Amino acid sequence: MAEVKIETRDDFERALRRFRTQCKKEGIVKKFRERQYYTKPSQKRREKRKKR
């Protein structure tokens, strides 16, 4: 879980940037986009074969 603690000196924009990079590293946005729509298991297998 991405978490950023803001200190009194820190700028909000800087903290937001750090939060976004943490989310990117953990793959949160990617997971959300994958789960946004249901894909049938056969379709997942087909896409997996195409990537190879």
PyMOL Python script that loads the backbone (N, CA, C, O; Angstrom):
from pymol import cmd

cmd.read_pdbstr("""\
ATOM      1  N   MET A   1       0.843  -1.170   0.000  1.00  0.00           N
ATOM      2  CA  MET A   1       0.000   0.000   0.000  1.00  0.00           C
ATOM      3  C   MET A   1       0.892   1.238   0.000  1.00  0.00           C
ATOM      4  O   MET A   1       1.768   1.385   0.853  1.00  0.00           O
ATOM      5  N   ALA A   2       0.667   2.100  -0.937  1.00  0.00           N
ATOM      6  CA  ALA A   2       1.456   3.321  -1.049  1.00  0.00           C
ATOM      7  C   ALA A   2       1.075   4.292   0.058  1.00  0.00           C
ATOM      8  O   ALA A   2      -0.104   4.514   0.331  1.00  0.00           O
ATOM      9  N   GLU A   3       2.085   4.860   0.686  1.00  0.00           N
ATOM     10  CA  GLU A   3       1.843   5.775   1.784  1.00  0.00           C
ATOM     11  C   GLU A   3       2.942   6.822   1.811  1.00  0.00           C
ATOM     12  O   GLU A   3       4.124   6.492   1.717  1.00  0.00           O
ATOM     13  N   VAL A   4       2.555   8.079   1.938  1.00  0.00           N
ATOM     14  CA  VAL A   4       3.518   9.177   2.015  1.00  0.00           C
ATOM     15  C   VAL A   4       3.156  10.037   3.208  1.00  0.00           C
ATOM     16  O   VAL A   4       2.019  10.492   3.334  1.00  0.00           O
ATOM     17  N   LYS A   5       4.120  10.257   4.078  1.00  0.00           N
ATOM     18  CA  LYS A   5       3.896  11.113   5.236  1.00  0.00           C
ATOM     19  C   LYS A   5       4.420  12.510   4.907  1.00  0.00           C
ATOM     20  O   LYS A   5       5.553  12.674   4.455  1.00  0.00           O
ATOM     21  N   ILE A   6       3.587  13.494   5.137  1.00  0.00           N
ATOM     22  CA  ILE A   6       3.961  14.876   4.839  1.00  0.00           C
ATOM     23  C   ILE A   6       4.474  15.533   6.119  1.00  0.00           C
ATOM     24  O   ILE A   6       3.785  15.575   7.138  1.00  0.00           O
ATOM     25  N   GLU A   7       5.699  16.041   6.037  1.00  0.00           N
ATOM     26  CA  GLU A   7       6.263  16.775   7.160  1.00  0.00           C
ATOM     27  C   GLU A   7       5.896  18.245   7.007  1.00  0.00           C
ATOM     28  O   GLU A   7       5.375  18.656   5.971  1.00  0.00           O
ATOM     29  N   THR A   8       6.165  19.018   8.020  1.00  0.00           N
ATOM     30  CA  THR A   8       5.775  20.431   7.991  1.00  0.00           C
ATOM     31  C   THR A   8       6.503  21.198   6.893  1.00  0.00           C
ATOM     32  O   THR A   8       5.943  22.143   6.336  1.00  0.00           O
ATOM     33  N   ARG A   9       7.714  20.822   6.575  1.00  0.00           N
ATOM     34  CA  ARG A   9       8.485  21.533   5.568  1.00  0.00           C
ATOM     35  C   ARG A   9       8.156  21.092   4.148  1.00  0.00           C
ATOM     36  O   ARG A   9       8.383  21.842   3.199  1.00  0.00           O
ATOM     37  N   ASP A  10       7.629  19.897   3.995  1.00  0.00           N
ATOM     38  CA  ASP A  10       7.388  19.353   2.659  1.00  0.00           C
ATOM     39  C   ASP A  10       6.284  20.088   1.910  1.00  0.00           C
ATOM     40  O   ASP A  10       5.298  20.536   2.496  1.00  0.00           O
ATOM     41  N   ASP A  11       6.472  20.197   0.631  1.00  0.00           N
ATOM     42  CA  ASP A  11       5.498  20.799  -0.255  1.00  0.00           C
ATOM     43  C   ASP A  11       4.492  19.728  -0.657  1.00  0.00           C
ATOM     44  O   ASP A  11       4.861  18.566  -0.828  1.00  0.00           O
ATOM     45  N   PHE A  12       3.220  20.110  -0.809  1.00  0.00           N
ATOM     46  CA  PHE A  12       2.191  19.152  -1.184  1.00  0.00           C
ATOM     47  C   PHE A  12       2.466  18.557  -2.559  1.00  0.00           C
ATOM     48  O   PHE A  12       2.277  17.357  -2.759  1.00  0.00           O
ATOM     49  N   GLU A  13       2.909  19.373  -3.504  1.00  0.00           N
ATOM     50  CA  GLU A  13       3.197  18.892  -4.859  1.00  0.00           C
ATOM     51  C   GLU A  13       4.293  17.834  -4.836  1.00  0.00           C
ATOM     52  O   GLU A  13       4.229  16.843  -5.564  1.00  0.00           O
ATOM     53  N   ARG A  14       5.277  18.050  -4.013  1.00  0.00           N
ATOM     54  CA  ARG A  14       6.384  17.087  -3.895  1.00  0.00           C
ATOM     55  C   ARG A  14       5.891  15.763  -3.309  1.00  0.00           C
ATOM     56  O   ARG A  14       6.278  14.688  -3.768  1.00  0.00           O
ATOM     57  N   ALA A  15       5.039  15.853  -2.295  1.00  0.00           N
ATOM     58  CA  ALA A  15       4.484  14.647  -1.678  1.00  0.00           C
ATOM     59  C   ALA A  15       3.602  13.894  -2.671  1.00  0.00           C
ATOM     60  O   ALA A  15       3.622  12.664  -2.719  1.00  0.00           O
ATOM     61  N   LEU A  16       2.833  14.631  -3.457  1.00  0.00           N
ATOM     62  CA  LEU A  16       1.987  14.008  -4.463  1.00  0.00           C
ATOM     63  C   LEU A  16       2.828  13.294  -5.501  1.00  0.00           C
ATOM     64  O   LEU A  16       2.469  12.202  -5.942  1.00  0.00           O
ATOM     65  N   ARG A  17       3.932  13.886  -5.895  1.00  0.00           N
ATOM     66  CA  ARG A  17       4.849  13.269  -6.860  1.00  0.00           C
ATOM     67  C   ARG A  17       5.436  11.969  -6.299  1.00  0.00           C
ATOM     68  O   ARG A  17       5.541  10.967  -7.006  1.00  0.00           O
ATOM     69  N   ARG A  18       5.818  12.003  -5.014  1.00  0.00           N
ATOM     70  CA  ARG A  18       6.346  10.791  -4.380  1.00  0.00           C
ATOM     71  C   ARG A  18       5.290   9.696  -4.309  1.00  0.00           C
ATOM     72  O   ARG A  18       5.592   8.522  -4.519  1.00  0.00           O
ATOM     73  N   PHE A  19       4.048  10.082  -4.013  1.00  0.00           N
ATOM     74  CA  PHE A  19       2.950   9.120  -3.953  1.00  0.00           C
ATOM     75  C   PHE A  19       2.734   8.468  -5.315  1.00  0.00           C
ATOM     76  O   PHE A  19       2.562   7.253  -5.402  1.00  0.00           O
ATOM     77  N   ARG A  20       2.742   9.266  -6.370  1.00  0.00           N
ATOM     78  CA  ARG A  20       2.550   8.735  -7.721  1.00  0.00           C
ATOM     79  C   ARG A  20       3.660   7.761  -8.103  1.00  0.00           C
ATOM     80  O   ARG A  20       3.393   6.730  -8.720  1.00  0.00           O
ATOM     81  N   THR A  21       4.898   8.077  -7.742  1.00  0.00           N
ATOM     82  CA  THR A  21       5.992   7.159  -8.077  1.00  0.00           C
ATOM     83  C   THR A  21       5.867   5.856  -7.307  1.00  0.00           C
ATOM     84  O   THR A  21       6.159   4.788  -7.844  1.00  0.00           O
ATOM     85  N   GLN A  22       5.436   5.933  -6.061  1.00  0.00           N
ATOM     86  CA  GLN A  22       5.235   4.703  -5.280  1.00  0.00           C
ATOM     87  C   GLN A  22       4.130   3.855  -5.886  1.00  0.00           C
ATOM     88  O   GLN A  22       4.261   2.634  -5.966  1.00  0.00           O
ATOM     89  N   CYS A  23       3.054   4.480  -6.309  1.00  0.00           N
ATOM     90  CA  CYS A  23       1.952   3.747  -6.940  1.00  0.00           C
ATOM     91  C   CYS A  23       2.429   3.079  -8.220  1.00  0.00           C
ATOM     92  O   CYS A  23       2.046   1.948  -8.519  1.00  0.00           O
ATOM     93  N   LYS A  24       3.255   3.773  -8.965  1.00  0.00           N
ATOM     94  CA  LYS A  24       3.777   3.218 -10.209  1.00  0.00           C
ATOM     95  C   LYS A  24       4.670   2.007  -9.935  1.00  0.00           C
ATOM     96  O   LYS A  24       4.592   1.005 -10.646  1.00  0.00           O
ATOM     97  N   LYS A  25       5.513   2.096  -8.912  1.00  0.00           N
ATOM     98  CA  LYS A  25       6.400   0.984  -8.555  1.00  0.00           C
ATOM     99  C   LYS A  25       5.613  -0.245  -8.096  1.00  0.00           C
ATOM    100  O   LYS A  25       5.969  -1.377  -8.425  1.00  0.00           O
ATOM    101  N   GLU A  26       4.551  -0.013  -7.341  1.00  0.00           N
ATOM    102  CA  GLU A  26       3.755  -1.123  -6.822  1.00  0.00           C
ATOM    103  C   GLU A  26       2.783  -1.673  -7.859  1.00  0.00           C
ATOM    104  O   GLU A  26       2.224  -2.753  -7.670  1.00  0.00           O
ATOM    105  N   GLY A  27       2.579  -0.948  -8.942  1.00  0.00           N
ATOM    106  CA  GLY A  27       1.708  -1.422 -10.004  1.00  0.00           C
ATOM    107  C   GLY A  27       0.229  -1.269  -9.706  1.00  0.00           C
ATOM    108  O   GLY A  27      -0.587  -2.023 -10.236  1.00  0.00           O
ATOM    109  N   ILE A  28      -0.126  -0.323  -8.880  1.00  0.00           N
ATOM    110  CA  ILE A  28      -1.519  -0.133  -8.478  1.00  0.00           C
ATOM    111  C   ILE A  28      -2.384   0.280  -9.658  1.00  0.00           C
ATOM    112  O   ILE A  28      -3.478  -0.252  -9.848  1.00  0.00           O
ATOM    113  N   VAL A  29      -1.897   1.225 -10.448  1.00  0.00           N
ATOM    114  CA  VAL A  29      -2.677   1.716 -11.582  1.00  0.00           C
ATOM    115  C   VAL A  29      -2.846   0.620 -12.628  1.00  0.00           C
ATOM    116  O   VAL A  29      -3.915   0.481 -13.221  1.00  0.00           O
ATOM    117  N   LYS A  30      -1.802  -0.148 -12.849  1.00  0.00           N
ATOM    118  CA  LYS A  30      -1.857  -1.238 -13.821  1.00  0.00           C
ATOM    119  C   LYS A  30      -2.884  -2.289 -13.400  1.00  0.00           C
ATOM    120  O   LYS A  30      -3.662  -2.770 -14.224  1.00  0.00           O
ATOM    121  N   LYS A  31      -2.882  -2.639 -12.123  1.00  0.00           N
ATOM    122  CA  LYS A  31      -3.853  -3.604 -11.615  1.00  0.00           C
ATOM    123  C   LYS A  31      -5.280  -3.085 -11.771  1.00  0.00           C
ATOM    124  O   LYS A  31      -6.185  -3.831 -12.146  1.00  0.00           O
ATOM    125  N   PHE A  32      -5.468  -1.808 -11.481  1.00  0.00           N
ATOM    126  CA  PHE A  32      -6.800  -1.222 -11.595  1.00  0.00           C
ATOM    127  C   PHE A  32      -7.297  -1.296 -13.031  1.00  0.00           C
ATOM    128  O   PHE A  32      -8.449  -1.657 -13.275  1.00  0.00           O
ATOM    129  N   ARG A  33      -6.434  -0.956 -13.981  1.00  0.00           N
ATOM    130  CA  ARG A  33      -6.841  -0.976 -15.379  1.00  0.00           C
ATOM    131  C   ARG A  33      -7.149  -2.390 -15.853  1.00  0.00           C
ATOM    132  O   ARG A  33      -8.048  -2.593 -16.669  1.00  0.00           O
ATOM    133  N   GLU A  34      -6.397  -3.377 -15.337  1.00  0.00           N
ATOM    134  CA  GLU A  34      -6.663  -4.769 -15.710  1.00  0.00           C
ATOM    135  C   GLU A  34      -8.018  -5.224 -15.166  1.00  0.00           C
ATOM    136  O   GLU A  34      -8.738  -5.965 -15.836  1.00  0.00           O
ATOM    137  N   ARG A  35      -8.360  -4.793 -13.978  1.00  0.00           N
ATOM    138  CA  ARG A  35      -9.591  -5.244 -13.330  1.00  0.00           C
ATOM    139  C   ARG A  35     -10.800  -4.372 -13.654  1.00  0.00           C
ATOM    140  O   ARG A  35     -11.908  -4.654 -13.199  1.00  0.00           O
ATOM    141  N   GLN A  36     -10.596  -3.326 -14.430  1.00  0.00           N
ATOM    142  CA  GLN A  36     -11.685  -2.415 -14.741  1.00  0.00           C
ATOM    143  C   GLN A  36     -12.787  -3.120 -15.532  1.00  0.00           C
ATOM    144  O   GLN A  36     -13.972  -2.862 -15.321  1.00  0.00           O
ATOM    145  N   TYR A  37     -12.396  -3.999 -16.430  1.00  0.00           N
ATOM    146  CA  TYR A  37     -13.353  -4.760 -17.229  1.00  0.00           C
ATOM    147  C   TYR A  37     -13.053  -6.248 -17.062  1.00  0.00           C
ATOM    148  O   TYR A  37     -11.898  -6.641 -16.899  1.00  0.00           O
ATOM    149  N   TYR A  38     -14.082  -7.057 -17.103  1.00  0.00           N
ATOM    150  CA  TYR A  38     -13.907  -8.498 -16.990  1.00  0.00           C
ATOM    151  C   TYR A  38     -13.406  -9.058 -18.310  1.00  0.00           C
ATOM    152  O   TYR A  38     -13.958  -8.776 -19.374  1.00  0.00           O
ATOM    153  N   THR A  39     -12.348  -9.857 -18.221  1.00  0.00           N
ATOM    154  CA  THR A  39     -11.873 -10.560 -19.411  1.00  0.00           C
ATOM    155  C   THR A  39     -11.978 -12.052 -19.147  1.00  0.00           C
ATOM    156  O   THR A  39     -11.592 -12.539 -18.085  1.00  0.00           O
ATOM    157  N   LYS A  40     -12.494 -12.751 -20.108  1.00  0.00           N
ATOM    158  CA  LYS A  40     -12.673 -14.186 -19.948  1.00  0.00           C
ATOM    159  C   LYS A  40     -11.309 -14.860 -19.879  1.00  0.00           C
ATOM    160  O   LYS A  40     -10.342 -14.362 -20.454  1.00  0.00           O
ATOM    161  N   PRO A  41     -11.223 -15.991 -19.179  1.00  0.00           N
ATOM    162  CA  PRO A  41      -9.950 -16.695 -19.073  1.00  0.00           C
ATOM    163  C   PRO A  41      -9.364 -17.079 -20.431  1.00  0.00           C
ATOM    164  O   PRO A  41      -8.147 -17.042 -20.615  1.00  0.00           O
ATOM    165  N   SER A  42     -10.222 -17.447 -21.378  1.00  0.00           N
ATOM    166  CA  SER A  42      -9.724 -17.809 -22.707  1.00  0.00           C
ATOM    167  C   SER A  42      -9.084 -16.593 -23.383  1.00  0.00           C
ATOM    168  O   SER A  42      -8.089 -16.728 -24.095  1.00  0.00           O
ATOM    169  N   GLN A  43      -9.653 -15.420 -23.162  1.00  0.00           N
ATOM    170  CA  GLN A  43      -9.087 -14.194 -23.737  1.00  0.00           C
ATOM    171  C   GLN A  43      -7.738 -13.882 -23.094  1.00  0.00           C
ATOM    172  O   GLN A  43      -6.817 -13.431 -23.775  1.00  0.00           O
ATOM    173  N   LYS A  44      -7.616 -14.116 -21.796  1.00  0.00           N
ATOM    174  CA  LYS A  44      -6.340 -13.885 -21.110  1.00  0.00           C
ATOM    175  C   LYS A  44      -5.260 -14.790 -21.681  1.00  0.00           C
ATOM    176  O   LYS A  44      -4.134 -14.352 -21.914  1.00  0.00           O
ATOM    177  N   ARG A  45      -5.607 -16.063 -21.908  1.00  0.00           N
ATOM    178  CA  ARG A  45      -4.631 -16.999 -22.469  1.00  0.00           C
ATOM    179  C   ARG A  45      -4.205 -16.573 -23.870  1.00  0.00           C
ATOM    180  O   ARG A  45      -3.028 -16.652 -24.222  1.00  0.00           O
ATOM    181  N   ARG A  46      -5.174 -16.120 -24.665  1.00  0.00           N
ATOM    182  CA  ARG A  46      -4.897 -15.672 -26.026  1.00  0.00           C
ATOM    183  C   ARG A  46      -3.940 -14.475 -26.019  1.00  0.00           C
ATOM    184  O   ARG A  46      -3.007 -14.424 -26.821  1.00  0.00           O
ATOM    185  N   GLU A  47      -4.164 -13.528 -25.131  1.00  0.00           N
ATOM    186  CA  GLU A  47      -3.304 -12.356 -25.033  1.00  0.00           C
ATOM    187  C   GLU A  47      -1.912 -12.743 -24.541  1.00  0.00           C
ATOM    188  O   GLU A  47      -0.912 -12.184 -24.991  1.00  0.00           O
ATOM    189  N   LYS A  48      -1.852 -13.698 -23.620  1.00  0.00           N
ATOM    190  CA  LYS A  48      -0.571 -14.152 -23.099  1.00  0.00           C
ATOM    191  C   LYS A  48       0.262 -14.802 -24.215  1.00  0.00           C
ATOM    192  O   LYS A  48       1.474 -14.602 -24.287  1.00  0.00           O
ATOM    193  N   ARG A  49      -0.392 -15.574 -25.075  1.00  0.00           N
ATOM    194  CA  ARG A  49       0.303 -16.206 -26.209  1.00  0.00           C
ATOM    195  C   ARG A  49       0.823 -15.157 -27.201  1.00  0.00           C
ATOM    196  O   ARG A  49       1.897 -15.322 -27.778  1.00  0.00           O
ATOM    197  N   LYS A  50       0.061 -14.092 -27.392  1.00  0.00           N
ATOM    198  CA  LYS A  50       0.476 -13.048 -28.332  1.00  0.00           C
ATOM    199  C   LYS A  50       1.731 -12.328 -27.851  1.00  0.00           C
ATOM    200  O   LYS A  50       2.564 -11.932 -28.666  1.00  0.00           O
ATOM    201  N   LYS A  51       1.875 -12.156 -26.551  1.00  0.00           N
ATOM    202  CA  LYS A  51       3.023 -11.445 -25.993  1.00  0.00           C
ATOM    203  C   LYS A  51       4.327 -12.193 -26.202  1.00  0.00           C
ATOM    204  O   LYS A  51       5.384 -11.569 -26.296  1.00  0.00           O
ATOM    205  N   ARG A  52       4.277 -13.490 -26.275  1.00  0.00           N
ATOM    206  CA  ARG A  52       5.501 -14.293 -26.432  1.00  0.00           C
ATOM    207  C   ARG A  52       6.051 -14.175 -27.773  1.00  0.00           C
ATOM    208  O   ARG A  52       7.078 -14.784 -28.075  1.00  0.00           O
TER     209      ARG A  52
END
""", "prot")
cmd.dss("prot")
cmd.show_as("cartoon", "prot")
cmd.util.cbc("prot")
cmd.orient("prot")
